[in-house]
Amino acid sequence: MNQHLDTTFGHSNVSTAARNRVLRNTYWLLALSMIPTVLGAWLGVQLHFSLFAGSPMIGFVLFMAIAFGFFFAIEKTKNSGLGVAVLLGFTFFMGLMLSRLIEFTLGFSNGAGLIMTAFGGTAIIFGGMATIATVSKRDFSGMGKWLFAGVLVILVASLANIFLHLPALQLAISVIAIAIFSAYILFDVQQVVNGGETNYISATLSIYLDVYNVFVNLLSILGIVGGNRD
């Protein structure tokens, strides 16, 4: 899901001004992408939307097909203004996909508080990782292959749990996922800072997915350990 270019730390040919411009545009677009995400989640809750209502496996395959269709379209349009529109369309779709978890969480008496806690926790994680990526002199580019391997493990475990329905396994998956995608924020932001990623639309897509996954898994954990049905 993440698109990365191999670079040598500290030896990019991209000027500092250009890197700062890409990073600034990435942060602006990332902030903007939250609007269609929230709208998609709100609409999904109103419509009780669920792609997995029938067959979870068919729903998963359909989700992956739509998501990779968006990835392909974003890659093809990333050098034009149309790329921004396609990216925002993707974030609206991801908002729809988030609505099932949001609706489930709102079923708790403290559901709204859990959502705000997850949002705040995600913001803190993003702020911390982005700051480290910006100010640290350490090269984090070597983490890429290990993080990708971790994502594959999470994906396989999540597929298995579609059929197993084990709360303990879901909790373990979410904890590991938060760690991996938090590290991915660090990795992806530093790619921009060091000139390894020069397209702000591609950079936004990668960081958006990191932030989205941190939020989803943090909210899942809060629902498992702190949800109140009273």
C-alpha positions as CSV (number, residue, x, y, z in Angstrom):
1,M,0.0,0.0,0.0
2,N,2.9,2.3,0.6
3,Q,5.0,3.5,-2.3
4,H,8.6,4.1,-1.4
5,L,11.7,5.0,-3.4
6,D,15.2,3.7,-2.3
7,T,17.3,6.7,-1.2
8,T,20.5,7.2,0.7
9,F,20.0,9.1,3.9
10,G,21.3,12.7,3.6
11,H,22.3,12.4,-0.1
12,S,19.1,13.3,-1.9
13,N,19.4,15.6,-4.9
14,V,16.1,17.2,-4.0
15,S,16.6,20.7,-2.6
16,T,15.6,21.6,1.0
17,A,13.0,24.1,-0.3
18,A,11.4,21.4,-2.5
19,R,11.3,18.9,0.3
20,N,9.7,21.5,2.6
21,R,7.1,22.3,0.0
22,V,6.2,18.6,-0.5
23,L,5.9,18.1,3.3
24,R,3.8,21.2,3.7
25,N,1.5,20.2,0.8
26,T,1.3,16.7,2.2
27,Y,0.2,17.9,5.6
28,W,-2.4,20.2,4.1
29,L,-3.9,17.5,1.9
30,L,-3.8,15.0,4.8
31,A,-5.8,17.5,6.9
32,L,-8.2,18.0,4.0
33,S,-8.6,14.2,3.5
34,M,-10.2,14.0,7.0
35,I,-13.3,15.8,5.8
36,P,-14.5,13.2,3.3
37,T,-13.4,10.5,5.7
38,V,-15.7,11.9,8.4
39,L,-18.5,12.5,5.9
40,G,-18.2,8.9,4.6
41,A,-18.3,7.5,8.2
42,W,-21.3,9.7,9.0
43,L,-23.2,8.6,5.9
44,G,-22.3,5.0,6.5
45,V,-23.6,5.1,10.0
46,Q,-26.9,6.7,8.8
47,L,-27.3,4.0,6.2
48,H,-26.0,1.1,8.3
49,F,-23.5,0.5,5.6
50,S,-21.5,-2.8,5.7
51,L,-19.5,-4.3,2.8
52,F,-19.2,-7.5,4.9
53,A,-22.9,-8.0,5.8
54,G,-23.3,-11.0,3.5
55,S,-20.1,-13.0,3.2
56,P,-17.1,-11.6,5.0
57,M,-14.7,-13.2,2.5
58,I,-16.6,-11.7,-0.5
59,G,-16.7,-8.4,1.3
60,F,-12.9,-8.5,1.9
61,V,-12.2,-9.3,-1.7
62,L,-14.5,-6.5,-2.9
63,F,-12.9,-4.1,-0.5
64,M,-9.4,-5.0,-1.7
65,A,-10.5,-4.7,-5.4
66,I,-12.0,-1.2,-4.8
67,A,-9.0,-0.1,-2.7
68,F,-6.4,-1.2,-5.3
69,G,-8.5,0.3,-8.0
70,F,-8.2,3.6,-6.2
71,F,-4.4,3.1,-5.7
72,F,-4.0,2.5,-9.4
73,A,-6.1,5.6,-10.3
74,I,-4.2,7.8,-7.8
75,E,-0.8,6.6,-9.2
76,K,-1.9,7.5,-12.7
77,T,-3.2,10.9,-11.8
78,K,-0.8,11.9,-9.0
79,N,0.9,14.6,-11.2
80,S,-2.3,16.5,-11.8
81,G,-5.1,18.2,-9.9
82,L,-7.3,15.2,-10.7
83,G,-5.1,13.1,-8.4
84,V,-6.3,15.2,-5.4
85,A,-9.9,14.5,-6.3
86,V,-9.3,10.8,-6.7
87,L,-7.5,10.7,-3.3
88,L,-10.3,12.5,-1.6
89,G,-12.7,10.0,-3.2
90,F,-10.7,7.2,-1.7
91,T,-10.8,8.8,1.7
92,F,-14.6,9.1,1.4
93,F,-14.7,5.3,0.6
94,M,-12.4,4.6,3.6
95,G,-14.8,6.6,5.8
96,L,-17.7,4.4,4.6
97,M,-15.5,1.4,5.6
98,L,-15.0,2.9,9.0
99,S,-18.7,3.4,9.7
100,R,-19.3,-0.2,10.8
101,L,-16.7,0.2,13.6
102,I,-18.0,3.6,14.5
103,E,-21.6,2.4,14.7
104,F,-20.6,-0.6,16.8
105,T,-18.6,1.7,19.2
106,L,-21.5,4.1,19.5
107,G,-23.5,1.2,20.8
108,F,-21.5,1.5,24.0
109,S,-22.8,4.0,26.6
110,N,-19.4,5.6,26.5
111,G,-18.9,5.2,22.7
112,A,-18.6,8.9,21.8
113,G,-15.8,9.2,24.5
114,L,-14.0,6.1,23.1
115,I,-14.0,7.6,19.6
116,M,-12.7,11.0,20.9
117,T,-10.0,9.1,22.9
118,A,-9.0,7.1,19.8
119,F,-8.8,10.3,17.8
120,G,-6.7,12.1,20.4
121,G,-4.4,9.1,20.8
122,T,-3.9,8.9,17.0
123,A,-3.1,12.6,16.9
124,I,-0.5,12.2,19.6
125,I,1.1,9.3,17.9
126,F,1.1,11.1,14.6
127,G,2.5,14.2,16.1
128,G,5.2,12.3,17.9
129,M,6.3,10.2,15.0
130,A,6.3,13.1,12.6
131,T,8.4,15.2,14.9
132,I,10.9,12.4,15.3
133,A,11.0,11.9,11.5
134,T,11.6,15.6,11.0
135,V,14.3,16.3,13.7
136,S,16.1,12.9,14.0
137,K,19.4,12.4,12.2
138,R,18.9,8.7,12.2
139,D,18.1,6.9,9.0
140,F,14.9,4.9,9.3
141,S,14.7,3.8,5.7
142,G,16.0,0.3,6.6
143,M,12.7,-0.4,8.5
144,G,10.7,-0.6,5.2
145,K,11.1,-4.3,4.4
146,W,10.4,-5.3,8.1
147,L,7.4,-3.1,8.4
148,F,6.0,-4.5,5.1
149,A,6.5,-8.1,6.4
150,G,4.7,-7.1,9.5
151,V,1.7,-5.8,7.5
152,L,1.5,-9.2,5.7
153,V,1.5,-11.0,9.0
154,I,-1.3,-8.8,10.2
155,L,-3.3,-9.3,7.0
156,V,-3.1,-13.1,7.3
157,A,-4.0,-13.0,11.0
158,S,-7.0,-10.7,10.3
159,L,-8.2,-13.0,7.5
160,A,-8.0,-16.0,9.9
161,N,-9.9,-14.1,12.6
162,I,-12.8,-13.4,10.2
163,F,-13.6,-17.1,10.7
164,L,-12.2,-17.6,14.2
165,H,-13.8,-14.6,15.9
166,L,-11.3,-14.7,18.8
167,P,-11.3,-11.4,20.8
168,A,-7.8,-12.2,22.2
169,L,-6.4,-12.6,18.7
170,Q,-8.1,-9.4,17.6
171,L,-6.6,-7.6,20.6
172,A,-3.1,-8.9,19.7
173,I,-3.5,-7.9,16.0
174,S,-4.6,-4.4,17.0
175,V,-1.7,-3.9,19.4
176,I,0.8,-5.1,16.8
177,A,-0.9,-3.0,14.1
178,I,-0.6,0.2,16.1
179,A,3.1,-0.4,16.6
180,I,3.7,-1.2,12.9
181,F,1.7,1.7,11.5
182,S,3.1,4.1,14.0
183,A,6.6,3.1,12.8
184,Y,5.3,3.5,9.2
185,I,4.3,7.2,10.0
186,L,8.0,7.7,11.0
187,F,9.2,5.9,7.9
188,D,6.9,7.7,5.4
189,V,7.3,11.2,6.9
190,Q,11.1,10.8,6.8
191,Q,10.9,9.7,3.1
192,V,9.5,13.2,2.4
193,V,11.9,15.0,4.7
194,N,14.9,13.3,3.0
195,G,13.6,13.7,-0.5
196,G,12.8,10.1,-1.1
197,E,9.2,10.9,-1.9
198,T,8.7,14.0,-4.0
199,N,5.0,13.7,-4.9
200,Y,2.8,15.1,-2.2
201,I,-0.3,13.1,-3.3
202,S,1.6,9.8,-3.1
203,A,3.0,10.9,0.3
204,T,-0.4,11.8,1.6
205,L,-1.8,8.4,0.5
206,S,0.9,6.6,2.4
207,I,0.6,8.7,5.6
208,Y,-3.2,8.7,5.5
209,L,-3.2,4.8,5.4
210,D,-0.8,4.8,8.4
211,V,-3.0,7.2,10.4
212,Y,-6.2,5.5,9.4
213,N,-4.9,2.1,10.6
214,V,-3.6,3.5,13.9
215,F,-7.0,5.0,14.6
216,V,-9.0,1.9,13.6
217,N,-6.9,-0.4,15.8
218,L,-6.7,2.0,18.7
219,L,-10.5,2.3,18.6
220,S,-10.9,-1.5,18.4
221,I,-8.7,-1.9,21.5
222,L,-10.6,0.7,23.4
223,G,-13.9,-1.0,22.5
224,I,-12.6,-4.4,23.7
225,V,-11.1,-3.3,27.0
226,G,-13.2,-0.2,27.8
227,G,-16.6,-0.5,26.1
228,N,-19.5,-0.1,28.5
229,R,-22.9,-1.6,27.5
230,D,-24.7,-0.2,30.6
